[in-house]
Amino acid sequence: MESAKQTVQPQKEALLNRLKRIEGQVRGIQNMIQADKYCIDILHQTSAIEAAMKKVSLTLMEDHTKHCIHKAIKHGDDKRAIDELMEIIQKMAK
C-alpha cells in the first residue's frame, strides 16, 4: 500500500496534544530509570504509555474508517481500502 497518501486529520489537534503528553511520559520514564526508581513504578508508567498509544491508534483507525474508507467505497475502491484496513488491523493485533 502507498504510504505517500495524505489526508486531513479531523482530530489533528487532539492527537498532537495526546502525543505531546506521551512524549512527556516517555521523558519521565527516562528520568525514573536514571534516578533508579522502583521497577514497579516505572512499569506503571510504561503501561500508561501503551494505553495512550492504543488510544491514538484507535482514534486514527476510527477517523480512517469514517472518512477514507467511506470515501473509497463511494468511489468504487472498496476492495483495496478494506484490504488495506485489514492489513493494519492484523499488524495492530500482534
Secondary structure as GFF3:
##gff-version 3
##sequence-region A 1 94
A	DSSP	alpha_helix	12	34	.	.	.	ID=ss1
A	DSSP	alpha_helix	39	63	.	.	.	ID=ss2
A	DSSP	pi_helix	64	69	.	.	.	ID=ss3
A	DSSP	alpha_helix	70	74	.	.	.	ID=ss4
A	DSSP	alpha_helix	78	93	.	.	.	ID=ss5
###
